[in-house]
């Protein structure tokens, strides 16, 4: 319930994937680990994976992911080389309420592209920075500080009961 949140706190619904390692994981993993880690790093860069790692005892891996549904989260695990090669033998996904600041609310579509995070020295001025934040679906750009400000105002209207 958004009305019980402080103005500078938000809840982002993500999914926790628990992937169970198979009995032969330690033997099978080395051959496919580079491909797996490359994919995990790419999905982190895209903002889909928030965190990922496995317990040192080869019991379970945990992935925190942004997905639209439990099935989408499971599809992410099922399509991994670890699952296809038998390193992981099963996976479950559960929704999880992640506590964040409103400016951290994020789906991958609002993240700046990696090359725009540290602009080249030749880029300058507000117009250039504005173009770096774009929703690829609409083509609209958002200045770095605008979205959290707008979300904060919107949540405040909900708290006061004025937003329908």
Helices and strands as residue ranges (DSSP letters): G 2-4, E 10-21, H 25-45, E 49-54, E 60-65, H 70-78, H 81-85, E 88-100, G 102-104, G 108-110, H 114-117, H 126-132, H 146-159
